[in-house]
Amino acid sequence: TTWNAATGATSYQIFRRAPGGSFTQIGTSTPTSFVDNTAAANTAYLYRVRAVNAGGASSDSASDLATTVIFTDDPLVAHSTKIKAVHLAELRTAVNAVRSLAGIGTTTFTDSASPGVIVKAIHINQLRTALDNALNPLGFPTGGYTDTLSTGVLIKAVHFQEIRNRVK
């Protein structure tokens, strides 16, 4: 996690909210970055930071969402990266992690994400809907995707990457 420096800050307090929990302080940092070595795999978290100086601590920063899902071929590059079933599987894991953080439970997706699956518009639309349903209660913006997908539309790297960017 990184953030912009606050004028006059001598250190920063880092807070994390795990699924089913509340914000708790997990560390202190003097640079404007922090590595959370205690995060569990395939889990979503919210982070907040407070600037600290001799006068005390600031109010909380805005929350930042992050998952611990490791994405294959990141970032996906248009006209270069071939979309694979693993990309679909990883996004499903990340979206369900965010849903768990939001307290709304996981969702079931159409088709398996096994090797050889043909990625279709329905897969991207399901990911978008499932993610937006979780982002809203967490206080993050929803919608605003590159384009509307319908049956027969060619799936592009950007369709995957923009969902990845919201959950990283």
C-alpha positions as a Markdown table, in Angstrom:
| # | Residue | x | y | z |
|---|---|---|---|---|
| 1 | Thr | 0.0 | 0.0 | 0.0 |
| 2 | Thr | 1.3 | 3.5 | -0.8 |
| 3 | Trp | -0.1 | 7.0 | -0.2 |
| 4 | Asn | 0.8 | 10.6 | -0.7 |
| 5 | Ala | 2.8 | 12.3 | 2.1 |
| 6 | Ala | 0.9 | 14.6 | 4.5 |
| 7 | Thr | 2.6 | 17.9 | 5.3 |
| 8 | Gly | 4.1 | 17.7 | 8.8 |
| 9 | Ala | 3.6 | 14.0 | 9.2 |
| 10 | Thr | 6.4 | 12.1 | 11.0 |
| 11 | Ser | 4.9 | 8.7 | 10.7 |
| 12 | Tyr | 1.7 | 6.9 | 9.6 |
| 13 | Gln | -0.6 | 4.5 | 11.3 |
| 14 | Ile | -2.0 | 1.7 | 9.0 |
| 15 | Phe | -5.4 | 0.2 | 9.7 |
| 16 | Arg | -7.0 | -2.8 | 8.0 |
| 17 | Arg | -10.5 | -4.3 | 7.9 |
| 18 | Ala | -10.8 | -8.0 | 7.1 |
| 19 | Pro | -14.1 | -9.7 | 6.2 |
| 20 | Gly | -16.4 | -9.8 | 9.1 |
| 21 | Gly | -14.2 | -7.4 | 11.2 |
| 22 | Ser | -13.7 | -3.8 | 11.9 |
| 23 | Phe | -10.7 | -1.6 | 11.3 |
| 24 | Thr | -7.7 | -2.4 | 13.5 |
| 25 | Gln | -4.2 | -0.9 | 13.4 |
| 26 | Ile | -1.8 | -3.4 | 11.8 |
| 27 | Gly | 1.3 | -1.2 | 11.7 |
| 28 | Thr | 3.2 | 2.1 | 11.6 |
| 29 | Ser | 5.4 | 3.4 | 8.9 |
| 30 | Thr | 7.7 | 6.3 | 8.4 |
| 31 | Pro | 7.9 | 6.1 | 4.6 |
| 32 | Thr | 4.7 | 6.5 | 2.6 |
| 33 | Ser | 4.3 | 2.8 | 1.9 |
| 34 | Phe | 3.6 | -0.4 | 3.9 |
| 35 | Val | 3.7 | -4.1 | 3.1 |
| 36 | Asp | 1.0 | -6.2 | 4.8 |
| 37 | Asn | 2.8 | -9.4 | 5.5 |
| 38 | Thr | -0.1 | -10.8 | 7.5 |
| 39 | Ala | -2.7 | -10.8 | 4.8 |
| 40 | Ala | -4.2 | -14.1 | 3.9 |
| 41 | Ala | -4.3 | -15.5 | 0.4 |
| 42 | Asn | -7.3 | -14.9 | -1.8 |
| 43 | Thr | -8.8 | -12.4 | 0.6 |
| 44 | Ala | -10.1 | -8.8 | 0.2 |
| 45 | Tyr | -9.2 | -6.0 | 2.7 |
| 46 | Leu | -9.9 | -2.4 | 3.3 |
| 47 | Tyr | -7.0 | -0.1 | 4.3 |
| 48 | Arg | -6.9 | 3.3 | 5.9 |
| 49 | Val | -4.0 | 5.5 | 6.9 |
| 50 | Arg | -3.6 | 8.2 | 9.6 |
| 51 | Ala | -0.8 | 10.8 | 9.5 |
| 52 | Val | 0.9 | 11.3 | 12.9 |
| 53 | Asn | 3.1 | 14.1 | 14.3 |
| 54 | Ala | 3.8 | 15.7 | 17.7 |
| 55 | Gly | 0.2 | 17.1 | 17.7 |
| 56 | Gly | -1.4 | 13.6 | 17.4 |
| 57 | Ala | -3.0 | 11.6 | 14.6 |
| 58 | Ser | -5.1 | 12.9 | 11.7 |
| 59 | Ser | -8.5 | 11.6 | 10.8 |
| 60 | Asp | -8.7 | 8.5 | 8.7 |
| 61 | Ser | -7.9 | 8.6 | 5.0 |
| 62 | Ala | -10.4 | 7.3 | 2.5 |
| 63 | Ser | -10.6 | 3.5 | 2.4 |
| 64 | Asp | -8.6 | 1.6 | -0.2 |
| 65 | Leu | -9.7 | -1.8 | -1.4 |
| 66 | Ala | -7.1 | -4.6 | -2.1 |
| 67 | Thr | -7.2 | -8.3 | -2.6 |
| 68 | Thr | -4.4 | -10.8 | -2.2 |
| 69 | Val | -5.3 | -12.6 | -5.4 |
| 70 | Ile | -2.2 | -13.0 | -7.6 |
| 71 | Phe | -3.1 | -12.3 | -11.3 |
| 72 | Thr | -1.4 | -14.2 | -14.1 |
| 73 | Asp | 0.0 | -12.0 | -17.0 |
| 74 | Asp | -0.5 | -8.7 | -15.2 |
| 75 | Pro | -1.2 | -6.3 | -16.7 |
| 76 | Leu | -3.1 | -7.8 | -19.6 |
| 77 | Val | -1.9 | -6.1 | -22.8 |
| 78 | Ala | -4.2 | -5.4 | -25.8 |
| 79 | His | -3.2 | -7.3 | -29.0 |
| 80 | Ser | -0.5 | -9.1 | -27.0 |
| 81 | Thr | -1.9 | -11.1 | -24.1 |
| 82 | Lys | -4.1 | -14.0 | -25.0 |
| 83 | Ile | -7.1 | -14.3 | -22.6 |
| 84 | Lys | -7.1 | -17.6 | -20.8 |
| 85 | Ala | -9.4 | -19.6 | -18.4 |
| 86 | Val | -7.0 | -18.8 | -15.6 |
| 87 | His | -7.7 | -15.1 | -16.0 |
| 88 | Leu | -11.4 | -15.8 | -15.6 |
| 89 | Ala | -10.8 | -18.1 | -12.6 |
| 90 | Glu | -8.6 | -15.5 | -10.8 |
| 91 | Leu | -11.1 | -12.7 | -11.3 |
| 92 | Arg | -13.9 | -14.9 | -9.9 |
| 93 | Thr | -11.8 | -15.6 | -6.8 |
| 94 | Ala | -11.1 | -11.8 | -6.4 |
| 95 | Val | -14.7 | -10.8 | -6.9 |
| 96 | Asn | -15.9 | -13.3 | -4.4 |
| 97 | Ala | -13.3 | -12.1 | -1.9 |
| 98 | Val | -14.6 | -8.6 | -2.3 |
| 99 | Arg | -18.2 | -9.9 | -1.9 |
| 100 | Ser | -17.1 | -11.6 | 1.3 |
| 101 | Leu | -15.6 | -8.4 | 2.6 |
| 102 | Ala | -18.9 | -6.6 | 1.8 |
| 103 | Gly | -20.7 | -9.3 | 3.8 |
| 104 | Ile | -22.9 | -10.4 | 0.9 |
| 105 | Gly | -21.4 | -13.9 | 0.3 |
| 106 | Thr | -20.0 | -15.4 | -2.8 |
| 107 | Thr | -21.8 | -15.9 | -6.1 |
| 108 | Thr | -22.0 | -18.8 | -8.5 |
| 109 | Phe | -20.9 | -18.2 | -12.0 |
| 110 | Thr | -22.0 | -19.7 | -15.4 |
| 111 | Asp | -19.6 | -22.4 | -16.7 |
| 112 | Ser | -16.4 | -23.5 | -15.1 |
| 113 | Ala | -13.2 | -21.5 | -15.6 |
| 114 | Ser | -11.3 | -24.6 | -16.7 |
| 115 | Pro | -8.7 | -24.7 | -19.5 |
| 116 | Gly | -10.3 | -24.4 | -22.9 |
| 117 | Val | -13.4 | -22.5 | -21.8 |
| 118 | Ile | -14.3 | -19.8 | -24.3 |
| 119 | Val | -14.7 | -16.5 | -22.4 |
| 120 | Lys | -18.0 | -14.9 | -23.4 |
| 121 | Ala | -19.8 | -11.6 | -22.7 |
| 122 | Ile | -21.9 | -13.4 | -20.0 |
| 123 | His | -18.8 | -14.1 | -18.0 |
| 124 | Ile | -17.6 | -10.5 | -18.0 |
| 125 | Asn | -21.2 | -9.2 | -17.3 |
| 126 | Gln | -21.5 | -11.6 | -14.3 |
| 127 | Leu | -18.2 | -10.5 | -12.9 |
| 128 | Arg | -19.1 | -6.8 | -13.3 |
| 129 | Thr | -22.5 | -7.3 | -11.6 |
| 130 | Ala | -21.1 | -9.4 | -8.8 |
| 131 | Leu | -18.4 | -6.9 | -8.2 |
| 132 | Asp | -20.6 | -3.8 | -8.4 |
| 133 | Asn | -23.0 | -5.5 | -5.9 |
| 134 | Ala | -20.1 | -5.6 | -3.4 |
| 135 | Leu | -18.5 | -2.2 | -4.2 |
| 136 | Asn | -21.7 | -0.3 | -3.5 |
| 137 | Pro | -22.0 | -1.3 | 0.2 |
| 138 | Leu | -18.3 | -0.7 | 0.7 |
| 139 | Gly | -18.7 | 2.8 | -0.5 |
| 140 | Phe | -16.9 | 2.6 | -3.8 |
| 141 | Pro | -18.2 | 3.7 | -7.3 |
| 142 | Thr | -19.8 | 1.2 | -9.5 |
| 143 | Gly | -20.4 | 0.9 | -13.3 |
| 144 | Gly | -18.4 | 3.0 | -15.8 |
| 145 | Tyr | -17.1 | 0.0 | -17.7 |
| 146 | Thr | -15.5 | 0.4 | -21.1 |
| 147 | Asp | -18.5 | -0.8 | -23.0 |
| 148 | Thr | -21.7 | -2.8 | -22.8 |
| 149 | Leu | -21.2 | -6.4 | -23.6 |
| 150 | Ser | -23.8 | -8.5 | -25.4 |
| 151 | Thr | -23.7 | -12.0 | -26.9 |
| 152 | Gly | -21.2 | -12.2 | -29.7 |
| 153 | Val | -19.1 | -9.2 | -28.6 |
| 154 | Leu | -15.4 | -9.9 | -28.8 |
| 155 | Ile | -13.9 | -10.1 | -25.3 |
| 156 | Lys | -10.8 | -7.9 | -25.0 |
| 157 | Ala | -8.0 | -7.6 | -22.5 |
| 158 | Val | -9.4 | -4.3 | -21.2 |
| 159 | His | -12.6 | -6.0 | -20.1 |
| 160 | Phe | -10.5 | -8.1 | -17.7 |
| 161 | Gln | -8.0 | -5.5 | -16.8 |
| 162 | Glu | -10.5 | -2.9 | -15.7 |
| 163 | Ile | -12.1 | -5.4 | -13.2 |
| 164 | Arg | -8.6 | -6.4 | -12.0 |
| 165 | Asn | -7.8 | -2.7 | -11.4 |
| 166 | Arg | -10.8 | -2.3 | -9.2 |
| 167 | Val | -9.8 | -5.3 | -6.9 |
| 168 | Lys | -6.0 | -4.9 | -6.7 |
